[in-house]
Amino acid sequence: MSVFFDNYSLYIFVVAGLLAGVPAVWIYRERTGVRTGWGVALLCVLYSVCSLLSAMLFAKIEGWISGTEGGNISTYGIYLIGPFILLFASVLFLLKPAGVMDVFALYAMPSLFLMRCHCLIWGCCGGLPMFGTGLNWPTRESEMVFYIIMFIVLWKKLKRNDIPGQLFPLLMISYGCFRFVNQWFRDTGSPGLHLSHGWSVLCALIGLVLFLRVRAQAKKR
């Protein structure tokens, strides 16, 4: 069992997080255009497959750009590839694209949180030493706190039924800004700008464009 866990622990954590997000999909199912239990189950499968595939694909892209093997999964895939897959699927299956993306933003939080729990357990993605104190910057812990805060914020906004379609862009902006700052304190093995800084800026800019577009369309309506 230990060998199995050693080899597949990352995917176990990710899947556990995806399962933890299922109640949120059920509670806000009508926002997505899904009304039945089977529909919720299929939407959760779509969310899960989209999350895993986009994270794995982006890790390969990062490895190809940097000329390395890359990691198994990359958080940025969920932000930069996942939305396009979900938007296509929501149009294909006659769902509500804005609601699908809003609920996905909330649904992804437990999984992303547990991804960093995995990093914490295995000692990867650590922070740089803090000013000779003998302590390292809490890179993983701070990102875990970020996901807890965003889960609460997104839940409250969904509950208030704010402008549909703005939550995932808001998440993209927030994560892009947070990760850009946090990346400076991450132990990457090389000082200065890193590829992740570029992805963070791209994530925040795309999120900002989408956020402003959704707000503008809401004002017209």
KOLMILO-887341 format. One record per residue (C-alpha): residue number from 1; residue in one letter; x, y, z. Coordinates in Angstrom, 2 decimals, always signed. Example, Ala and Ser with C-alpha at 12.3 -4.5 7.8 and 13.67 -1.06 7.14 Angstrom:
# KOLMILO-887341
tiba zanu c1 c2 c3
1 A +12.30 -4.50 +7.80;
2 S +13.67 -1.06 +7.14;
//
This chain:
# KOLMILO-887341
tiba zanu c1 c2 c3
1 M +0.00 +0.00 +0.00;
2 S +2.84 +2.39 +0.83;
3 V +4.40 +1.86 -2.59;
4 F +1.07 +2.56 -4.25;
5 F +0.63 +5.72 -2.18;
6 D +4.17 +6.87 -2.95;
7 N +3.53 +6.53 -6.68;
8 Y +0.02 +7.93 -6.85;
9 S -0.35 +10.13 -3.77;
10 L -0.63 +13.32 -5.82;
11 Y -3.55 +11.95 -7.83;
12 I -5.16 +10.60 -4.65;
13 F -5.06 +14.07 -3.10;
14 V -6.40 +15.69 -6.27;
15 V -9.27 +13.20 -6.63;
16 A -10.12 +13.57 -2.94;
17 G -10.34 +17.31 -3.44;
18 L -12.53 +16.92 -6.50;
19 L -14.90 +14.67 -4.57;
20 A -14.99 +17.24 -1.77;
21 G -16.31 +19.80 -4.25;
22 V -19.33 +17.71 -5.26;
23 P -21.69 +19.16 -2.58;
24 A -21.07 +22.66 -3.95;
25 V -22.13 +21.52 -7.43;
26 W -25.29 +19.97 -5.98;
27 I -26.22 +23.08 -3.97;
28 Y -25.73 +25.44 -6.93;
29 R -26.78 +23.04 -9.68;
30 E -29.53 +25.29 -11.04;
31 R -26.95 +27.98 -11.81;
32 T -25.38 +25.59 -14.32;
33 G -28.61 +24.56 -16.02;
34 V -28.46 +21.08 -14.46;
35 R -31.44 +19.98 -12.40;
36 T -31.19 +16.21 -11.88;
37 G -28.89 +14.08 -9.76;
38 W -27.54 +12.34 -12.85;
39 G -26.84 +15.71 -14.39;
40 V -24.87 +16.79 -11.32;
41 A -22.89 +13.53 -11.41;
42 L -22.03 +14.00 -15.08;
43 L -21.09 +17.64 -14.52;
44 C -18.77 +16.62 -11.66;
45 V -17.15 +14.04 -13.94;
46 L -16.68 +16.76 -16.55;
47 Y -15.16 +19.08 -13.94;
48 S -12.84 +16.34 -12.70;
49 V -11.63 +15.24 -16.12;
50 C -11.18 +18.84 -17.21;
51 S -9.17 +19.69 -14.09;
52 L -6.85 +16.69 -14.31;
53 L -6.27 +16.81 -18.06;
54 S -5.69 +20.56 -18.17;
55 A -3.26 +20.39 -15.22;
56 M -1.36 +17.47 -16.78;
57 L -1.28 +19.09 -20.22;
58 F +0.01 +22.39 -18.87;
59 A +2.78 +20.58 -16.98;
60 K +3.92 +19.12 -20.31;
61 I +3.77 +22.57 -21.92;
62 E +5.89 +24.03 -19.13;
63 G +8.42 +21.22 -19.51;
64 W +8.58 +21.74 -23.27;
65 I +9.14 +25.50 -22.91;
66 S +11.77 +25.17 -20.18;
67 G +13.48 +22.20 -21.81;
68 T +12.95 +19.97 -18.78;
69 E +10.74 +17.00 -17.96;
70 G +8.37 +19.23 -16.01;
71 G +6.10 +18.10 -13.19;
72 N +3.17 +15.73 -13.17;
73 I +0.57 +18.48 -12.99;
74 S +0.56 +22.28 -13.02;
75 T -1.92 +24.51 -11.23;
76 Y -1.88 +26.98 -14.11;
77 G -3.58 +24.45 -16.39;
78 I -6.76 +24.72 -14.34;
79 Y -6.75 +28.49 -14.86;
80 L -5.47 +28.80 -18.42;
81 I -6.72 +25.65 -20.19;
82 G -9.63 +24.38 -18.10;
83 P -12.00 +27.32 -18.72;
84 F -11.87 +26.93 -22.49;
85 I -12.68 +23.22 -22.26;
86 L -15.59 +23.91 -19.93;
87 L -16.98 +26.75 -22.04;
88 F -16.94 +24.52 -25.11;
89 A -18.59 +21.68 -23.19;
90 S -21.26 +23.95 -21.70;
91 V -22.25 +25.24 -25.14;
92 L -22.16 +21.72 -26.57;
93 F -24.44 +20.33 -23.86;
94 L -26.74 +23.38 -23.74;
95 L -25.79 +24.41 -20.21;
96 K -25.40 +27.92 -18.80;
97 P -21.74 +28.84 -19.50;
98 A -21.60 +31.62 -16.90;
99 G -23.04 +29.40 -14.19;
100 V -20.84 +26.45 -15.16;
101 M -17.73 +28.61 -14.73;
102 D -18.93 +30.20 -11.48;
103 V -19.58 +26.82 -9.86;
104 F -16.31 +25.43 -11.22;
105 A -14.40 +28.21 -9.45;
106 L -15.84 +27.03 -6.13;
107 Y -15.57 +23.34 -7.01;
108 A -11.83 +23.56 -7.73;
109 M -10.84 +25.07 -4.38;
110 P -10.70 +21.85 -2.28;
111 S -8.66 +20.08 -4.94;
112 L -6.15 +22.91 -5.26;
113 F -5.92 +23.09 -1.47;
114 L -5.11 +19.38 -1.22;
115 M -2.55 +19.68 -4.00;
116 R -0.57 +21.99 -1.73;
117 C -1.14 +19.63 +1.20;
118 H +0.61 +17.01 -0.93;
119 C +3.50 +19.42 -1.52;
120 L +3.71 +20.04 +2.22;
121 I +3.87 +16.33 +3.03;
122 W +6.49 +15.52 +0.41;
123 G +8.55 +18.67 +0.94;
124 C +8.36 +20.05 -2.61;
125 C +7.59 +23.62 -3.71;
126 G +9.18 +25.04 -0.58;
127 G +10.14 +28.61 +0.21;
128 L +13.44 +30.46 +0.44;
129 P +15.20 +31.05 +3.79;
130 M +13.82 +34.07 +5.64;
131 F +16.52 +36.59 +6.50;
132 G +18.80 +34.24 +8.43;
133 T +16.08 +33.18 +10.88;
134 G +16.48 +29.50 +10.09;
135 L +12.92 +29.43 +8.79;
136 N +11.71 +29.18 +5.22;
137 W +9.00 +31.28 +3.61;
138 P +5.65 +29.41 +3.99;
139 T +5.04 +29.10 +0.25;
140 R +2.73 +26.11 +0.41;
141 E +0.99 +27.16 +3.60;
142 S +0.23 +30.65 +2.29;
143 E -1.28 +29.19 -0.88;
144 M -3.43 +26.87 +1.21;
145 V -4.68 +29.89 +3.16;
146 F -5.37 +31.64 -0.15;
147 Y -7.64 +28.79 -1.27;
148 I -9.53 +28.79 +2.03;
149 I -10.15 +32.53 +1.74;
150 M -11.22 +32.27 -1.90;
151 F -13.57 +29.38 -1.10;
152 I -15.33 +31.56 +1.47;
153 V -15.45 +34.58 -0.85;
154 L -16.75 +32.58 -3.81;
155 W -19.34 +30.79 -1.69;
156 K -20.71 +34.09 -0.39;
157 K -20.85 +35.58 -3.87;
158 L -22.67 +32.54 -5.25;
159 K -25.09 +32.70 -2.35;
160 R -25.81 +36.39 -3.06;
161 N -26.30 +35.51 -6.73;
162 D -23.92 +38.21 -7.96;
163 I -23.38 +38.91 -11.66;
164 P -23.18 +35.49 -13.39;
165 G -19.87 +34.70 -15.02;
166 Q -17.62 +36.97 -12.98;
167 L -16.39 +34.54 -10.32;
168 F -13.86 +32.54 -12.31;
169 P -12.30 +35.69 -13.83;
170 L -12.13 +37.09 -10.29;
171 L -10.35 +33.92 -9.19;
172 M -7.92 +34.22 -12.11;
173 I -7.07 +37.81 -11.16;
174 S -6.65 +36.94 -7.49;
175 Y -4.48 +33.88 -8.09;
176 G -2.35 +35.60 -10.73;
177 C -1.55 +38.48 -8.35;
178 F -1.02 +36.22 -5.36;
179 R +1.19 +33.73 -7.19;
180 F +3.29 +36.49 -8.81;
181 V +4.24 +37.80 -5.35;
182 N +4.54 +34.37 -3.74;
183 Q +6.77 +33.14 -6.55;
184 W +9.54 +35.55 -5.52;
185 F +9.87 +33.66 -2.24;
186 R +9.66 +30.18 -3.76;
187 D +12.77 +28.01 -3.91;
188 T +13.10 +27.53 -7.67;
189 G +16.85 +26.97 -7.73;
190 S +17.46 +30.19 -9.65;
191 P +16.99 +33.82 -8.54;
192 G +15.04 +36.50 -10.40;
193 L +12.13 +36.14 -12.76;
194 H +10.78 +32.66 -13.34;
195 L +8.47 +31.18 -15.96;
196 S +5.72 +31.13 -13.35;
197 H +5.86 +34.92 -13.12;
198 G +4.87 +35.08 -16.77;
199 W +2.01 +32.63 -16.29;
200 S +0.83 +34.65 -13.29;
201 V +0.72 +37.87 -15.29;
202 L -1.06 +36.13 -18.18;
203 C -3.58 +34.58 -15.78;
204 A -4.34 +37.93 -14.12;
205 L -4.61 +39.81 -17.44;
206 I -6.97 +37.25 -19.02;
207 G -9.04 +37.26 -15.85;
208 L -9.20 +41.06 -15.85;
209 V -10.33 +41.21 -19.49;
210 L -13.03 +38.59 -18.89;
211 F -14.12 +40.27 -15.65;
212 L -14.53 +43.68 -17.30;
213 R -16.34 +42.12 -20.24;
214 V -18.83 +40.33 -17.99;
215 R -19.45 +43.50 -15.98;
216 A -19.95 +45.55 -19.14;
217 Q -22.44 +43.06 -20.53;
218 A -24.32 +43.04 -17.23;
219 K -24.66 +46.83 -17.33;
220 K -26.08 +46.68 -20.87;
221 R -28.70 +44.18 -19.72;
//
